[in-house]
């Protein structure tokens, strides 16, 4: 089975998300990118990668909301790292808005009340 994440947009903005996959275990080996659009307050389950390559290597968040353009790109450069743990040890990724920033966090669905 390929990698699967549930993405949750907890914001009033339309979010353009790109999930960057990894080929193998090394963050130096970039895989394919999967683009996802999340409507305000939308939850979407996304499949990416392959059975051999189920890891995420990075994430991009982009939006234009209330006359402000927001863009954030984060990549894993070494394992272990906080971002690597967030992207690969959780099956739910939440995007929340705090003032002018969009915060990415992760939880496991058995701890998140859907």
C-alpha positions as CSV (number, residue, x, y, z in Angstrom):
1,X,0.0,0.0,0.0
2,X,1.2,3.5,-0.8
3,X,1.5,6.2,1.8
4,X,-1.8,7.7,3.0
5,X,-2.4,10.9,4.9
6,X,-5.6,12.7,6.0
7,X,-5.1,16.4,5.5
8,X,-7.3,18.7,7.6
9,X,-7.7,22.4,6.7
10,X,-8.9,24.1,9.9
11,X,-8.7,27.6,8.3
12,X,-11.1,29.8,6.4
13,X,-8.7,29.9,3.4
14,X,-8.4,27.7,0.3
15,X,-5.0,25.9,0.6
16,X,-2.8,24.6,-2.2
17,X,-0.7,21.8,-0.7
18,X,2.1,19.9,-2.3
19,X,3.3,16.7,-0.7
20,X,6.9,15.8,-1.7
21,X,7.7,12.1,-1.6
22,X,11.0,10.4,-0.9
23,X,12.6,7.5,-2.9
24,X,13.9,5.1,-0.3
25,X,14.9,6.1,3.3
26,X,17.4,8.9,2.4
27,X,16.0,12.5,2.3
28,X,18.6,13.2,-0.4
29,X,16.5,11.0,-2.8
30,X,13.5,13.2,-3.9
31,X,10.5,11.4,-5.2
32,X,7.3,12.6,-6.9
33,X,5.1,15.5,-5.8
34,X,1.4,15.3,-5.2
35,X,-0.8,18.4,-5.4
36,X,-3.9,18.8,-3.3
37,X,-6.4,21.6,-2.9
38,X,-8.1,21.9,0.4
39,X,-11.2,24.1,0.6
40,X,-11.9,26.0,3.9
41,X,-12.4,23.5,6.8
42,X,-12.1,20.5,4.4
43,X,-10.7,17.1,5.3
44,X,-9.3,15.0,2.5
45,X,-7.5,11.6,2.5
46,X,-4.6,11.6,0.0
47,X,-2.6,8.7,-1.4
48,X,1.0,9.2,-2.4
49,X,4.2,7.3,-3.1
50,X,4.3,3.6,-3.5
51,X,4.6,0.4,-1.4
52,X,8.4,0.7,-1.8
53,X,8.4,4.5,-1.2
54,X,5.8,5.4,1.5
55,X,7.7,8.3,3.0
56,X,7.2,12.1,2.7
57,X,10.2,14.3,2.3
58,X,8.5,17.8,2.4
59,X,5.4,19.9,2.3
60,X,4.4,23.2,0.7
61,X,1.5,25.4,1.7
62,X,0.2,28.2,-0.5
63,X,-2.8,30.5,-0.2
64,X,-4.1,34.0,-1.0
65,X,-6.5,35.0,1.7
66,X,-7.9,38.4,2.6
67,X,-5.4,40.2,0.3
68,X,-2.3,38.4,1.7
69,X,-0.3,35.8,-0.2
70,X,1.2,33.1,2.0
71,X,3.8,30.5,1.0
72,X,5.7,28.0,3.1
73,X,8.0,25.2,1.9
74,X,9.6,22.7,4.3
75,X,11.9,19.8,3.4
76,X,13.6,17.1,5.5
77,X,17.4,17.3,5.0
78,X,18.4,14.6,7.5
79,X,16.9,11.8,9.6
80,X,15.8,12.0,12.3
81,X,14.3,15.5,12.4
82,X,11.2,17.2,13.8
83,X,9.7,17.6,10.3
84,X,10.6,14.0,9.3
85,X,8.8,12.7,12.5
86,X,5.8,15.0,11.8
87,X,5.4,13.9,8.2
88,X,6.1,10.2,8.6
89,X,5.0,9.2,12.1
90,X,1.5,10.7,11.9
91,X,-1.4,9.7,9.6
92,X,-3.2,13.1,10.0
93,X,-1.7,16.4,9.1
94,X,-3.6,19.6,10.3
95,X,-3.0,23.0,8.9
96,X,-4.1,25.8,11.3
97,X,-4.0,29.6,11.0
98,X,-2.4,31.6,13.8
99,X,-2.4,35.3,13.1
100,X,-0.5,35.6,9.7
101,X,1.1,32.1,9.9
102,X,-0.2,28.7,8.8
103,X,1.0,26.0,11.3
104,X,1.5,22.4,10.2
105,X,1.0,19.7,12.9
106,X,0.4,16.0,13.0
107,X,-1.5,13.4,15.0
108,X,-2.4,9.8,14.7
109,X,-6.1,9.2,13.8
110,X,-6.6,6.9,16.8
111,X,-6.0,10.0,18.9
112,X,-8.0,12.4,16.8
113,X,-11.8,12.5,17.1
114,X,-13.2,12.5,13.6
